[in-house]
Amino acid sequence: MSDDRVTQTPHTTVIERRGGGGGVLIGLALLLAVIVGAYLLLVRNDSEVAKNNAITSAAKSVGDTADKAGAAVDRAAK
C-alpha cells in the first residue's frame, strides 16, 4: 500500500474592512444641501421676476396717467 502524505502549509487570511457608510451619509447630506440651495435660488428668481413685472406695470400705469393729464392740459389750453 502507498502512504498518502499530506503537507499543510500555513496561510494568512486578509480581511479588508470597508467603511461603515459614513461616506454615503456625507454624500446624501451634500446632495440634500444642493437640492435645497437650488430650490431657494429658483424661488428667489421667481420673486425677482414678479417684482420686475410689478414695477413694469406700475411704470406703464404712471405713463398712461401722464399721457391723459397731458391731453387734458392740451384741451384746456386751446
C-alpha positions in Angstrom: 0.0 0.0 0.0 1.0 3.5 -0.6 1.0 6.0 2.1 -0.5 9.4 1.3 1.5 12.2 2.5 -0.4 15.4 3.3 1.6 18.6 3.9 -0.2 21.6 5.3 1.4 25.0 4.8 0.3 27.9 6.9 -1.7 30.5 5.2 -2.7 34.1 6.0 -6.3 35.3 5.6 -6.6 39.0 5.0 -9.9 40.6 5.9 -10.4 44.1 4.5 -12.8 46.3 6.3 -14.8 48.7 4.3 -16.3 52.0 5.7 -19.4 51.8 7.8 -21.4 54.0 5.4 -20.1 57.4 6.7 -19.2 58.4 3.1 -22.7 57.6 1.9 -24.2 59.7 4.7 -22.0 62.6 3.9 -22.8 62.3 0.2 -26.5 62.3 0.9 -26.1 65.3 3.1 -24.3 67.2 0.4 -26.9 66.2 -2.2 -29.7 67.4 0.1 -27.8 70.7 0.6 -27.5 71.2 -3.2 -31.2 70.5 -3.7 -32.3 72.9 -1.0 -29.9 75.6 -2.4 -31.3 75.1 -5.9 -34.8 75.4 -4.7 -34.1 78.6 -2.8 -32.4 80.0 -5.8 -35.4 79.3 -8.0 -37.8 80.7 -5.5 -35.7 83.9 -5.3 -35.6 84.1 -9.1 -39.4 83.8 -9.4 -39.7 86.5 -6.7 -37.4 88.8 -8.7 -39.4 88.2 -11.9 -42.6 89.0 -10.1 -41.1 92.2 -8.6 -39.8 93.3 -12.1 -43.3 92.7 -13.6 -44.9 94.7 -10.9 -42.5 97.6 -11.4 -43.0 97.5 -15.2 -46.8 97.5 -14.7 -46.7 100.4 -12.3 -44.4 102.4 -14.6 -46.8 101.8 -17.5 -49.7 102.9 -15.4 -47.9 106.1 -14.4 -47.1 106.7 -18.1 -50.7 106.3 -19.2 -51.9 108.7 -16.4 -49.3 111.3 -17.5 -50.5 111.0 -21.1 -54.1 111.5 -20.0 -53.1 114.5 -17.9 -51.1 116.0 -20.8 -54.1 115.6 -23.2 -56.4 117.3 -20.7 -53.9 120.2 -20.3 -53.7 120.5 -24.1 -57.5 120.6 -24.4 -57.8 123.2 -21.7 -55.1 125.4 -23.3 -56.9 125.5 -26.7 
